[in-house]
Structure formats: C-alpha cells, structure tokens
Amino acid sequence: MEAAEVIATYGAAWNEADDVRRLALLERAWADEGVYHDPTGRVVGREALVAHIAGFREMMAGHTVDVSTGVDVYSDCFRFGWLMRDGGDVVMEGMDFGELSTDGRIKRIFGFFGPFPPLDG
C-alpha cells in the first residue's frame, strides 16, 4: 500500500463508529506495536489506539477528522494536515508527522493541534 493510501485508511479509522471495523482499518494501516502521541496522550499498540479513538468519538460526538492535505513522504518519514469538523464547521486544524515501518504501515505518529505558533518578538 502506498503511503497516501495508508494515511487515508488511518484517517478513515478516526471516523469509524464501530470498534470492529475500526480495528480492521487499523490492521491495514497501523503497525502491531505502533506508537501514537498527541497533546492529549500517548498509546502503544493497535488495540490501545482503537480504544483511544473510541474515547475521542465519545467525547467529541458528531465531530469528524479528515485528512486535508496530500501526504509528504521521504525515506520512512511522512507528514500530512487534517481538519476536525463539527458538522461542516472546522473547529480545529492540525498536522501529523510520523514514521512508516518496513511493511509500510504506520510505526509512529506525532499529532500537533492548531497552526504553528508565531515567532516571539
């Protein structure tokens, strides 16, 4: 699977309401012991990510997370942008940076919320 398809599959998992279908998506896109980091926490492993996404979906009912840019890849590293929507309204934007495993699935991802901060001074 190409990196863009891996990221699209990973992104679809964030919008999947059913845990079994979410797990099936992540089996295609997420390495067995993949590590997820964002400002709200850190989880290790696919099952932990399924639970983390379920918690997000419960806390942010009605919201979706959509990949909003192409996937920029070099070597085994990637980055892409995303938008969180409440209905049609964008309520947050962010970007993820990560690393692919040798089998092409996501090994590690770091999520950042919001745009870059301004320079001081």
N, C-alpha and C positions, 0 to 999 in steps of 0.2 A: 504494500500500500504506500502511495506517495505521501509525503508529509502533509500536504493540504487535505488529503482525504482522512488522515489520522486525526488532524485537528478538527475537521468537520464532524467526525464521529464522536470525538471527545466533547465537542460543543453540543451535539445532539443529546448526549447523556445528561447535561445540565438541565435540559428542558423535558426530559422523560419523567413522567409521573410514576410509572411502575418500576419498582425496585428490580424485578427480574429482567425486564427489558433494558433498564439502565445498566445492569451488570453485563448483559450480553453486548451492549455497545462498548463498555469499558474493556471487556475481554479482547476486543479487536484493537483498541486504541491505547490501552494503559498497561505498562509492564507489570508483572506479578507483584513486585515489591516497589512500584513507583512511589515517589515522594511528592506530595502536594504541599505548597506553602502559600499562604496569603496573609494579609494583616489580621484575619480572624482566627488563624490556627495553622496547624501542621498535621498531616495524616500520612501514614505509611501503609501501602498495600491497597489493592483494589477494593476489597470489602469495606475498608475504612473510608475510602473515597465515596463509595455508594452511600454509606451512612451519612457522611458529611454533606453530600448533595441533598439527601433527603431532609436533613436539618435545615439547610438553606431554603429548600422548597416549602417547608412548613413555616419558617419564619417570614419568608418573603412570598407568601401565597399570591398567585396571579402575576408574578414577575417572570420574565424570561431573560436569558443571557444568550446573546447572539454574536458570533464571530463577525467583526465589522471591517476587517482588512484582509488582504492576502497574507499568506504565510511566508515570512522571510527566513531562509534557511542557509546556513553554511556549516560545513562539516557535520557534526551531530547536534548543532545548536539551532534553535528556532525562536521566533517571536511573532506575535500577532496582536491585533487590537480586538476589543469586544465592547459591547454595549449592554447594559441592563435596562430593560424596559418594564414599565408598569402599564399594560395595555400598549398603546402606541407611543407613550411619552418616555423619552430617555431620562432615566433618573441617576445613572452613573455610567461612566466610561472607564476603561482601564486597558491594561496591556499585560500579556503574559510572556514570559521568557522561559525557555526550557531546554531540555536535552533529550535526544532520542536514544533508545537502547539499540544494540546491534541488530535486533529483529525489526526495528523501525517503529516500535511503539514508544509512547512517552515514558521516559525513565524518571524525569524530574521536571517540575514546573514551579515557577515563582510568579504569583499574581500580584499586580500593583493596581490600586484603585485611584481613579482620577487622573488628570493630566499631570505633566511634570510640574514641580513647584517652580516658582520664579527665582531668578538669581537674587541673592541678597545684595543690597547696595546698588 
